Amino acid sequence: MASKDDKKAALILIGIASIGLCVRFAVGGGVVPGEVMYRGSVTDTIQLDSLAVQAARLAKPLTRGEKIDLDRASAIELSRLPRVGAGLAGRIVANRDANGPFGSLEELDRVPGIGRSVLDAVAPYASFSGRKRRQTGGDSRQRVRLNNANLEQLTTLPGIGRVRAEAIVEYRSRHGRYRTVDDLARVPGIGVATVERLRPLVVVP
């Protein structure tokens, strides 16, 4: 059986423990000594919120009448368009950065991987705030001669980058001289819309 001294010592210990507990909560905010806690920075919180907003935006389908400006939209916004995934959206932005704004749906055809089916799917949701590159005709001396032009000359044509210029030259090497401008439609990567855009700018002797 505990003696009076034992009981007294126990009460003193309980009192000291109670005081220590009160002091720890008052000073340390209830954190146990040695406890490891992670507190994210404000920047981390903002970044997580931003990612959440972007994910929600991508998951939200385009509504009727909603438009996306292809001359300004980011790759994330562009990937919301039908038939346009992340890869094609990245190519659209890269082409825009290298060659300037599109200005029209027809000029969008200059991006590798975009054909008539993609243009038709994108058309209801596309808008263009940029100014379309001016195209001037002029006489045959100012036009690019399809059967004599080199890569550098061909790349000056709107919508014809290095890849398409190489395709034009390769087709010419394999199949002979172009007989009409319409023969360009047989070149891989060049569609009817591109041919019509190039018609006043090229000549077949």
Secondary structure, DSSP 8 states (H G I E B T S, - for coil): ---HHHHHHHHHHHHHHHHHHHHHHHHHTT--TT-------HHHHHHHHHHHHHHHHHHS---TT--EETTT--HHHHTTSTT--HHHHHHHHHHHHHH----STTGGGGSTT--HHHHHHHGGGEE--S---------TTTSEETTT--HHHHTTSTT--HHHHHHHHHHHHHH-S-SSGGGGGGSTT--HHHHHHHGGGEE--
